[in-house]
Amino acid sequence: MSNPSGSGSGSWYETLTSTPVLIATAVGVSFAAIFAASSSGKTPEQIKTQAKEVKNVATSSTDAKGKAAQAGASIMSAPAADLAPPKDDPISASTLSQYDGSDPSKPIYVAIKGRVFDVTAKPEMYGKGKGYNIFAGKDASKGLGMSSLNLEDAVSDYSSLNETQMNSLNQWESFFEKRYNIVGKVVQ
């Protein structure tokens, strides 16, 4: 499963925050149904077409824009709790690897572009055996930028990313900044 969004362009972040998905959510189309459709073997283009159909129906309603804005705000808003001020404590790669979700007594960390985020609040995503655990305990910048869940892509060197992938990586970094505490910086 190298790219859940298909072999075409588009990152997870873009899919999650796309206007058709936000509008579909606003008019009551279950996000779970959209996800189920995407895992049912339909191509990304088929799903985009379905989402556009929902968008067309939604935009015909004068109230749809307000609902879409509300849905967008609720999906992408920062957590209610205040985040702690960012720390820049040095964390070696070997120390970071100890925070991979395999020890329930330790926090779970994910690093992006050298900054270490505490994602312990989301063990259902980053915990041992979970879908995004591949990123836990390491700086997996390249994999995030590529929207890849391949182990060989979960590395810190993102110098080979193209412009689209760099945009995706930057969006993920921004997403994490708004949701997770920064607990340190990876040092060699």
C-alpha positions in Angstrom: 0.0 0.0 0.0 2.4 2.7 -1.2 -0.1 5.4 -1.8 -3.7 5.1 -0.5 -4.8 7.9 -2.7 -3.9 5.9 -5.8 -1.0 6.2 -8.2 -2.1 9.6 -9.3 -1.4 12.9 -7.7 -3.0 14.0 -4.4 -1.9 13.4 -0.8 -3.9 12.1 2.1 -4.0 15.7 3.4 -5.4 17.0 0.1 -8.0 14.3 0.1 -9.0 14.9 3.7 -9.3 18.7 3.2 -10.7 18.8 -0.4 -13.7 20.9 -1.0 -15.8 18.0 -2.3 -15.2 16.1 0.9 -15.9 19.1 3.1 -19.1 19.9 1.2 -20.2 16.2 1.3 -19.6 16.3 5.1 -21.6 19.5 5.4 -24.7 18.1 3.6 -24.7 15.0 5.6 -22.8 12.5 3.5 -20.9 10.4 5.9 -17.2 10.7 5.8 -17.1 7.0 6.6 -19.1 6.3 3.4 -16.6 8.2 1.4 -13.8 6.2 3.0 -15.7 2.9 2.4 -16.2 3.9 -1.2 -12.5 4.5 -1.6 -11.6 1.1 -0.1 -14.2 -0.7 -2.2 -11.9 -0.9 -5.2 -13.1 2.3 -6.9 -10.4 4.4 -8.5 -9.5 7.8 -7.1 -11.1 9.4 -10.3 -14.4 7.6 -9.6 -14.5 8.8 -6.0 -13.6 12.4 -7.2 -16.5 12.2 -9.7 -18.9 11.1 -6.9 -17.7 13.8 -4.6 -18.1 16.4 -7.4 -21.6 15.3 -7.9 -22.3 15.9 -4.2 -20.6 19.2 -4.5 -22.8 20.2 -7.4 -25.9 19.3 -5.4 -24.6 21.2 -2.4 -23.7 24.3 -4.2 -27.2 24.6 -5.6 -28.4 25.3 -2.1 -27.9 28.8 -0.7 -27.2 27.4 2.7 -24.6 24.9 1.5 -21.7 27.4 1.6 -22.3 28.2 5.2 -22.5 24.5 6.1 -19.3 23.8 4.1 -17.5 26.5 5.9 -18.7 25.2 9.3 -17.6 21.6 8.3 -14.2 22.8 7.2 -13.7 24.7 10.4 -14.7 21.8 12.5 -12.6 19.2 10.6 -9.5 21.4 10.4 -9.7 23.3 13.7 -6.9 23.1 16.3 -7.6 21.0 19.4 -9.6 22.7 22.1 -6.8 22.3 24.7 -4.0 24.8 24.5 -0.7 23.4 23.1 2.4 23.8 25.2 5.1 26.2 23.9 7.3 24.3 21.4 10.5 22.8 22.9 13.8 22.4 21.0 15.3 19.8 23.4 17.8 17.7 21.4 16.6 14.1 20.8 18.9 11.7 19.0 17.5 9.4 16.3 18.3 6.3 18.6 16.4 7.9 21.5 13.5 8.9 19.2 13.2 5.2 18.0 12.3 4.3 21.6 9.1 6.3 21.3 7.5 4.1 18.5 4.4 3.0 20.4 5.7 -0.4 21.3 6.0 0.5 25.0 2.6 1.7 26.4 4.4 3.4 29.3 6.2 5.8 26.9 4.8 8.6 24.7 4.6 8.2 21.0 6.7 10.6 18.9 6.7 11.4 15.2 9.3 13.8 13.7 8.7 16.0 10.7 11.6 17.9 9.2 13.5 17.4 12.4 10.9 18.6 14.8 9.5 16.0 17.2 5.8 15.9 17.8 4.1 14.1 20.7 1.2 12.1 19.1 0.5 10.0 22.2 -3.1 11.3 22.2 -3.8 9.4 19.0 -2.7 5.8 19.8 -5.5 4.5 17.5 -3.5 6.0 14.6 0.1 5.9 15.7 0.2 3.0 18.3 1.7 -0.4 17.7 0.1 -2.2 14.8 -2.0 0.9 13.7 -2.0 2.4 10.3 0.4 5.3 10.8 2.7 3.5 13.3 5.2 3.3 10.5 5.9 7.0 11.2 6.2 6.6 15.0 9.6 6.7 16.6 11.3 8.3 13.6 11.5 11.3 11.3 9.5 10.0 8.4 9.4 13.3 6.4 9.9 11.7 3.1 7.1 9.1 3.6 4.7 11.9 4.6 5.6 14.0 1.6 5.1 11.0 -0.7 1.9 9.8 1.0 3.6 6.5 1.3 3.3 3.8 4.0 6.3 1.9 2.7 9.0 1.4 5.3 11.8 2.3 2.9 10.1 5.8 2.5 9.8 6.5 6.2 13.1 8.3 6.4 14.2 11.8 7.3 15.9 12.7 4.0 13.3 14.5 2.0 15.7 16.1 -0.5 14.4 14.0 -3.4 10.8 15.2 -3.0 9.3 17.1 -6.0 7.3 20.3 -5.6 4.0 18.7 -5.1 5.4 16.3 -2.5 7.1 19.2 -0.7 3.7 20.9 -0.5 2.2 17.8 0.9 5.0 17.6 3.5 4.6 21.2 4.5 0.8 20.7 4.8 1.4 17.7 7.1 3.8 19.8 9.2 1.3 22.5 9.5 -1.4 20.0 10.4 0.8 18.5 13.2 1.8 22.0 14.5 -1.9 22.8 15.1 -2.6 19.5 16.9 0.4 18.1 18.7 3.0 19.5 21.1 6.5 19.9 19.8 8.8 18.2 22.3 12.2 18.5 20.7 14.4 18.5 17.7 16.2 15.5 16.1 20.0 15.8 16.4 22.6 13.5 14.8 
